[in-house]
């Protein structure tokens, strides 16, 4: 379902890290290869830190230090 939406429009992924990782994984499995991340919060650095610390490891393991 997410892949069909992403094919023709922007997709919003939000929520707990596990939910975000699951949604991004589903999009990637459907063939999406390029992601543009736009944070809605005013504290962009904190959001980027959370993405790197909490979501990316769920997708790729702890390969980022």
N, C-alpha and C positions, 0 to 999 in steps of 0.2 A: 504494500500500500504506500509506504513512504517513497519508494523508488518512482512510482507512477507520478506522485505529486512533484518530486524533485526534478523529474524530467522536463516539466513545463513551468516551474515556478521556484521561488525560494522556499526553503523549508526551515522551520524553527525547531530546534531541539533544545529542550530545557528540562530541568529536574535534577534528581539525584544522580550521582556519577554513574551508577549502574544503568539507569534508564538512558542517559546520554550515550554511553558506550554501546548499548544494545541498538539504539537508533542509528548511530553512525556505522556500526557493523552491518546492519541490515541494508543501509544505503550502499555501502561498499560492495556487499555481496550481490547487489542488484546491478552493479556496474558503474556506480558513481566513482570517479577517480580524482576529482578535484574538489576540495572543500575550502570555502571562505568562511572564516570565523569572525563574527561580529558580536561583541559583548554588549548587553543592554545596560549593565550596571555602570555607574559613574566611576567606580574604582577598577579601572581596566587591568592594572597590574595584579591585583588580588584575584581577579577572575582568570587571568592567564596562568597565574601560579596554581590555581585550583584545577584548571584544565590539564596542565602538565603533571601535577602530582596525583590527581584522583581519577581522571578519565583516560588519559593516554596509557597509563600502565595497564588498565583493564583491556585495552585494545592490543597492545604490543608487549606487555610484560614490563618489567622495570629495566628497560634498556637505556632510559634517559637518566642522567645523574645531574 
